[in-house]
Structure formats: structure tokens, C-alpha cells
Amino acid sequence: MRIRALVGSGCCVLGAAILAVAGCGPGAGPKIQVDLDRADAIRSALRRAAGAGEEEGGEEEVAEPTGFATLVGRIRFEGTVPAPKQLRVDKDVEVCRPGGRPVLSQEFVVNSENRGLKNVLIFVSSKIPSGDPKWEHESYLAQREALLTGDKAFDQKACRFLAHVYAMRSTQTLEIINSDPVGHNVKIDPPTTKVASTNVTVPANGGKATWKPGGESNVPVSVACNIHPWMSAYILPRDNPFFAVTDENGGFRIDYVPAGVELEFRVWQERIGFVSGSVTLNGQTIKLSKGRIKKVKLEPDQETSWEFVFTDALFD
């Protein structure tokens, strides 16, 4: 490529051009004609090279998807399940502790029948072009600015956030509902200024509020209620729509993932954060660092299944 050739010899050629302008002092050879256009081209190439650093391939075109794929899977826990912590509920107990039952932490929820691990986040952490139909299926594009309401709303009942871990697009608006007969406030406290914070009172008996993130976060955002301080949840706002939260069986599904391109995924669980350590994926032991699964390339029009096993060693 021409620019690469210019960069490779740029210092010599640009140096020669400078010497030609200044001359070499008395007795120098015949005056050399300077090609200023060529010198400008060399300068531009050198600036681009400096900005790109030492990395190779900066001049190559970014790969584009060859279609869409589906990623499904399940995360299962093996080992001794730690006893859930009992939360201190000392206000509005008639509503918040119906029947006098204890209220337990949801930071680590394992299905007693199939060992599925609930509330684990898995999402594409690669930067994805926003609004590009080559990268986003039309069904995602249609919901890009949607109001998340109905069964997608963020509800509260018995002084608990019904969705303990939630994921949404940064461009969407979330409807917050209070289904309790007592008032709540919802405090969303992002770790980055890219995401809008809020601290809003939501009236009792079906009161509503809304929240639009306006930007993405690389980590889940904490949600709390100052009136009932044991209430907690997490929301992950992302610019792209490729995310999932495991259900009560540990299952997850991400439709229309860009295929034919390398992507990075990350895995997060509340008790340990981004998962670091050895896990089993489809029968093979792999080691995760800060939750990253790198260089994932899915095949177009295919369904890929990931079956994870997390052991208690991860949580020590």
C-alpha cells in the first residue's frame, strides 16, 4: 500500500526534503527542487502512524458481519451453595415481610433442582456500530428508542425490585413501577458520567416514573431505595443490544448476534463481579480474566450453545 511505503521511508524522505530546503552550506551541490506536496503527504502519513502506535493492521478495513447468529446457553453451579444472607427488614414490615417470612439476599441464587445460577450477566463488550443494519437486525433497530413497559418494566413488590439484575439499551427509556401500597424512591447511581443518574420518588399503588440512561456503562449500575435500604438491584445500560441475564434455570439467549466477525463477551455475577478463574465451557476448562471471552466468531444462521459450569472455587 502506498501509505505504508511512505511511512516506512518517511523519515529519510522528509529529512532529505528539509536538507534540500536548507542546503548543505557553502560548496553544496546544485540546488534541488523541493516537492512540497510530497512532503505534506509524508507528514500526514507520519502523523497517522504516530496516532496508531505500534499496532499492525491499522490500515486494514474493519471486518463486517456476514449475517446473524443465535447464542444460547446455561450457567450451572457445582459445589456447596452458600447460605443466603437474611436481610434486615425493619420498616413497613406488613408489606415488606408478608406473612412474617424472612427476606433473603439475591446476590447468589442457585436453583435447587437443576443447579442453574440466576442473575448472571453476559454481554458483548466489543464496540459495535450503532444503528447499522449490517450489525443490528431490524427487530433491534425497531426497538432502539422504545419505552420498556409492561413485562419489561422495572417493578417493585413486597419492597423488592422484581428484576434484581436487568439489562437494557442506553437509548431506551425504562418505566419504573411501584406495585406496593407504600411509597418507594429509586436511586440509580452510575459509576460514569456517561450514564444519567436519578433519585426519584415513586408513589404507592401503581405509581410510575421513567429513566433513560443516555449512555452506556461497562459495569452494572447500582439501584437502591433510600426509604427501604435493604432493597438493591443492578441495571446494565449498553449501546448495543447483545446482552442477557440468566433466568431461574441459569439459561440465557441472545438473538441476532453479528456473525462472521470476532467479538468479545464478558460475564459478571454480583458476588464476585467480572468472573476471573477457571470455568468449564462445553466440557473444556478455560480461564477467564475479568470476565472476558475473546475472539468469538459465530456462524451465520446457526445456533451456538454455551454450557458453563462454575464451581465454588470461584467464590472463595
N, C-alpha and C positions, 0 to 999 in steps of 0.2 A: 504494500500500500504506500502511496506517495508520502503521506504524512509521517509514516513510520520511518521512511528513508530520510526525510528531513530532520526528524528528531534525532535519529542515530548519528547524523553528521552535523547537527545544528550548531554545536559549539565551535567546531572548526570553521564552518562556512561563515557563521556570524562573526567570529573573530577575524576571519580574513576580510570580511566586508568592512569591519571597523578599522583594521590596519590600512585598507585601501583608502579610506577617507582621510586618515591622519597622515598617511605617508610614512616612510621609514627614516626621515631625517635627510640631511644633505647626502647627496650621492645616491639617493634611491633610484630605482629603475623608472621606467616610463609610467606616467600617471594612469591608474586603472579606472575604468568606468564602473561606478557602483550601481548595482541593480536594486533600487530601494524597495520595489515591490516584492522581490525575492526575500530581502531582509525582513520585511514586515511579516511575510508568510512564516519565516523561520521563528521569529519572536512569538507569533501566535501558537505555533506548534509546541514551542518550549513551555509556554505558559500552561497549555493543556496538559502536557506531560507532567509538569510540576504538580498540578492540581490532582492528577490521577495517582500520584505516588508511585510506588514501585510495582503496583499490580499489573500483571499482564492481562490482555484481553479487554482492556478498557475501550478499545476501538470497535469491538465486535458489536453487532446488533443484538439487542435483548431478545431472547427467545420468546416466541408467542405460543399460547396453548394450541393443541391440536384437537380440542374438544373438551368434554366434561366427563367426570367420573364420580362414583359414589364411594364414600368411605364409611364403613360401619364397623362396630366392634363392641367389646365389653371389657371392663376392668374388674378383675376378681381379686379378693384379698385372701391370702393364706397366712395362718398363724393365729396367735392369741389376740382376740379382739379386746382392746382396752375398754374398761367400763366407762360409759358416758358420764360426763360431769353433770351433776344436778345443779341447775341454776337457781339463784336466789330470787324468788318472786314474792315481793312484799308490798305490792300496791295493786289495787283493783283485783284482788285475789278471786272474787266471784267470777270475773270474766277471764282472768289470765291463768287461773288454775281450775278449770271446770271439773267438778267432781272431786276436787282436792288432790288430783293426780300431780305427781312431781313433773316438773318441766326440765327436760334434758337438753344438753348441748347437741348441736347438729354438726359439729366440726368434723366428726368421723362417724359415718353411718354405714354399717355393713348389713346386708340382707342375710338374715339368719338361715334362710333356706338355700340360697344359691351363692352366697358369699359375694354378691355384687357390691361394689363400692360406689356409693351415691355421691353426687355433688363434686365430681372431678371435672375440671375444665380441660378441654383440648381444642386448640385453635391454630390456624395458620398465622405464623408470625412474620412471614415474608411480606415485603411491601408489594401490594397489588394495585395496578392502575384502577382508579375509581371510575365507575360508570362506563367502562369499556366493555362492549358486548362480547369481545373475544375472551374476556376474563370473567365476566359475570353473565350468568344465564338470565334470560328475560324475566324469569319469575323473581329473581333477586332485584333486578332493575325496577320492576313494578312496585316493590315494597321498600325502596331505598329511603323514601321520605314518609313512611307510614306512621300512623298513630297506633301504638301497641295497646290494644284494648281487649275486652272480653277475656278469653282464656289466656291471652298473652299479657294481661295487665299485671302490675306488681301489687298484690293484695296483702292485707293483714287480717288475721283472725286469731282469737284467743291470745292476743298480744304476741304474735309471732309473724314474721314475714313468711308467707307461704312458699315463696321461692327463696331458699337460703342462698343459692348461687344462681346467678342469672347472667345471660349474655345478650347483647343487642348491638345494632349498628349505631355508630356515632351520629348519623344523620337522621335517625328515627326519634320519635317522641314517645316517652313511656308514660302511660296513665297509671297513677298511684291511687289505690283504693283503700279505704278503711271500712272493713266489714264488721268491726266491733262496735258495741254500744258505748264505748268510751273513746275519748279523743287520743290521737297519736300525733307525734311530729316525726318527720322523716328528714334525717340529716345525711346528706351524701357528701363525703369529704374526699375528693380525689387527691392523689399524690402529685399531680401535674396540673399546671395552669391551662393546659390544652383542653381540659375537661371542666365543664361548668359545675360549680358546687351549688348546693341548695340546703336550706333548712326551713321546711315548710310545715305548717300545722294542717293536719288532715282531719276534718270534723268527723264525729261519730256517725254510725248508721248510714254508711254508703257515701261518705264524703270523698271528694276526689281532688287530685292535684296532678300536674304534669311536670315532666323533666326531660330536657333534651341535652345530651352530653355536649354536642357541638365539636367534639374532637375525640381522638382515641387514646386509650391508655394501654401500656404494655403489661400492666399488673391489675388485678381486680381492685375495684374501688369499694371502700367500706361504707356500709349503710347502718345507721343507728337510730334509736328513738330516745331522746333525752327524758321523756316522761316515764318510759319503762326501760331502764338502762340494760336489762339483760337481753333485749332484742338486738339482733345483729344479722347482717346479710352482706353479700358481695355482689357487685354488678361489674361486668367487663364490657366496656364500650369499645368497639372496633370499627375501623373504616371499612373493612371488607366483611362479607357475610359468612366466612368459613370458620364456624365455631360450633361447639356443642357442649352440653353439660350432661354428665351421666345420670340416668334415671335410677329408680329404686332397685332395678336389677343390675345396675352397673353398665347398662347399654348406652350407646351413643350412635348418632348417624349425621353425616354431613353430605348433603346432596350437591351435585353440580360443582364439584371441585375442579379447578383448571387442570387438565390432563396434558401430558407430554412435556411439562416443564418441571424443573426441580423446585420444590417448596420446602420450607422449614415449618415444623409443627412444634408447639410447646404444650406441656402437661403440667397442671397446677392442682394441688389439693390443699385445703385450708390448713391442716395441722402442720404440714411440712413445707408449704409454699411450692415453688417450682421443684419438681421431683429430681433429685440427684441420687444416683446409686444404681445398683443392678436390679433390673426387672426382667421378666420373661415376656417376650413378644412372639406370638405364634410358635411357641416351643423353643425359641432360641434366647439365650441370655444376652442382653445388651446393657450397656452402661449409659445412663442419661446424665448429662451435666446441665444444671439449671433448667431442666425440663425439655431440652432441645432434642428433637428428632430431625436430623438434617438430610438433605438430598433425597427427598421423597418424590418419586416420579410415578404418577398414576397413569394407567392406560385408558384412553378414551372409550366411553360406553361400557366400561367394566365396573364391577363392584369389588372393592378390595376390603378384606376383613382383617381387623387387628384385634387379637385376643391377648390382653395383658394379664399378667399375674404380678401383683405387688405383695411382698412379704412384710412381716412385722419388723425385719431388719431395717427397712427404710425409715421406720418411725421411731427408732431407738434414740 
